[in-house]
Amino acid sequence: MAAISHILRDEVDEAKNLIGQPNVLFARNREHVTKTHRRLYEVLMPLVRTKPDWRFLVEDDYRGIATRFAVMHKEELGTVSIARKADRWRICVNNSRINYELVRGESFWTSDPEKATMKIRQKFYRESADERLSMYNNLGTNGVNKLFQDAVGVRTKHRETVSFDAWKFIRANIEAFSATLSEKSKEQAHAYMEAYETTRSISAFRDEWSKATADKKVMLVIHDEGQYIVKRGGDVSVYTNEMLTDDMKSKLGMLKLVEEGQLFPDIGYRISPDAFLITCADT
């Protein structure tokens, strides 16, 4: 009972004040939120009143107590939550900028609502073009590298059936080769050949991307509020939709139709909903 009463002392029935605010949204039905942790409320409410252009998405636990909120301004700027740490209630302030600057651990933790609010005001703002380019450059490189490693893993899995020594002969005489195999071996052989071609095409794209600064054969494109930030080699430009070449429009259009993490070696790679690597029509 002592533990339960301790939790209740750290909660305040102020959720009704949040419900009437035009810039507060609720992850679930707003009537479900009945309470808010005191420390979280002391951070949230002043921001709600002084930042009318921000949107606050409030999440609650199974008891209807608000325990977390996300801050949005055209995009998510970060999150704030309350959690029990070292036998005390602490506020956790988190976004990619804070994590990047920390030497140890992740997120900024404090039991002081004023310190949490100050950190939010200092660190919750839209990433600059340079920050976005750097982030998506790393995500693109890591994503393509992962695709390559996955493809190598599939290829290695089937290596026992088809040796590299016979590869050129097999490719030139695939029908005759398949006729000599059992059905199971035939499936494994075709799986290996498909994995080999996939690995080779991803490797070629990865090589072009790794040389992009010098050769400018692959460009990074970020769609940002109706315009496109384009990094090609060491050059960064901003395009409107009308300024995009037909080749860029065509490739972006195709990549927007597929899921994140999909790569087409002659077209490009989708990093995220708004970021792409695309091949260049000219070198």
Secondary structure, DSSP 8 states (H G I E B T S, - for coil): -HHHHHHHHTEES-HHHHHT-TTEEESS-GGG--EEEHHHHHHHHHHHHH-TTSEEEEEE-TTSEEEEEEEESSSEEEEEEEEEETTEEEEEEE-HHHHHH-SSSSSEEES-HHHHHHHHHHH-S---HHHHHHHHHHHHHHHHHHHHHHHHHHHHHTTTTS-GGGHHHHHHTHHHHHHTS-HHHHHHHHHHHHHHHHHHHHHHHHHHHHTHHHH--EEEEEEETTEEEEEETTEEEEEEGGGS-HHHHHHHHHHTTS-TT-EETTTEEEEETTEEEEE-S--
